[in-house]
Structure formats: structure tokens, C-alpha cells
Amino acid sequence: MASSRANWDEATTKIFLDLCIVEKNQLNWSNKCLTKLGWQQVYRNFKQRTGLILGSKQLQNKWSTMRRSFMNWRDLQVQSGLDCDKHTDGVAADSTFWATDEGTSTAKPPPFLDELYMLFGHTTQDRGTLLTTGGVRVATPSMGTEDTPADILEDYVRKLSQTIAMRSQKRLSCEQEELDLAMWILEEDGIDEGSDLYCMVIYLCKNVVNRRDFIKMKTKESRLHWIQFNWERENK
């Protein structure tokens, strides 16, 4: 039986993070958070994977809490005078640091650190100071000869090619994502799979203009009127 209460145990949190990472990799990402389409995909897949029926506010609150925890921890990594707490693997400092800074005397890394870096850290270069066995060190570029203009150009072209390839892949999957979103909307409206209305929408949404018009509609009533109107027009 589905539950409307969030039980953020380790398994549930991992599922939520993995779903968010998938949407970010699909480029359903705007600035520092998921796009509307990205969130809709997460809501739907989270419900299917966990059986929990949570509102958008509950999932977004969890997102905000994890991001805040990660960013606070990351900020500590770039502070001077810090060391590694051998018992917690967190950040430790003498009393003079904590006397001028709010918080506890240690700052243990948040759970699922790798996943949080994928969502909020962009690249490993964003890690600032790194905790090592010997303590804290500042992340530095790999040692070696300086890049030549040719190396820089080659790197730029490689990254540009990767971006173009990702966008091409996204265009190919965009139609299926929009169809999936239309099906999700039908489910939320309580329209049974296989019913006449359901089949009408599948047929009408094969057209990209129809599909996007349907997705943008705000209310169930407007969508039902749209289905009837366009079905009658299609069959005149």
C-alpha cells in the first residue's frame, strides 16, 4: 500500500538522488536545479520505485536540505587552519576557529557524498581542500608541462563535441519524454489506461504540436475539453 509519509531512510534517499542525477544527465537542468520536466519525471519515477506518494513540496524540501548540508560542508573544506578528525573523517579545528564560527566542533561529510558532488559540485575540481590520510590538502592541478594553445584548442573541441553529442541524444529522446509526461498527466487525471480517452490522447499526441499543447494545459477540465474538441476535428 502506498504511503504519503516520507521515510527518508538510506535506500529511499539513494533512489531519490539517483533519479535526480539521471534527469541532470538528460539535461533537464536549469542553473542550480532541475527543470519542470525533470521534476515531473522524478515525481513519477520516485512513486513507481518506492510506493510513496509525496507532493512536490516534500521532495523539493528534501532536495534543499541535502544541498544546504552539502554546501555548508564544502565551504568548511576551504577554510584555513582545519584538519581531519580521525574518528569521524570530518573537519576538525582548534577552539579559536569554532569560537568565531557557528556549528559543532567537527563537520562530518554528509551521506552520499559522491552523488551530491554529481548534483551540486559539477566537477571534482570543485572539491576545494581534500581530506587525506595525512590531513587536509588543497586540490591542485596535475603536475606536468603547461598546456600549449594546440592542447587548449583540442580540449575545447573535445568538450564541444561531447556537448553536441549529448544534445543530439536529448533531441532523440525528447519525443518519448513528452509522451511519457502526457501519459503521467493522464494517470494523475484518473483516466484509466486503455480507456477511450486514453487512446484518443495517445493518437492525438503523436503530433508534436498537439502533444506540447496538451502538456501545457493547467487543469483537468481544459484537457478533457481539448481531447474532445481535437478528436471531433480530427474525425470530421
Secondary structure, 3 states (H helix, E strand, C coil): CCECCCCCCHHHHHHHHHHHHHHHHCCCEECCEECHHHHHHHHHHHHHHHCECCCHHHHHHHHHHHHHHHHHHHHHHCCCCCEECCCCCCEECCHHHHHCCCCCCEECCCCCHHHHHHHHHCCHHHHCEEEECCEEEECCCCCCCCCCHHHHHHHHHHHHHHHHHHHHHHHHHHHHHHHHHHHHHHHHCCCCCCCHHHHHHHHHCCCHHHHHHHHHCCCHHHHHHHHHHHHHHHCC
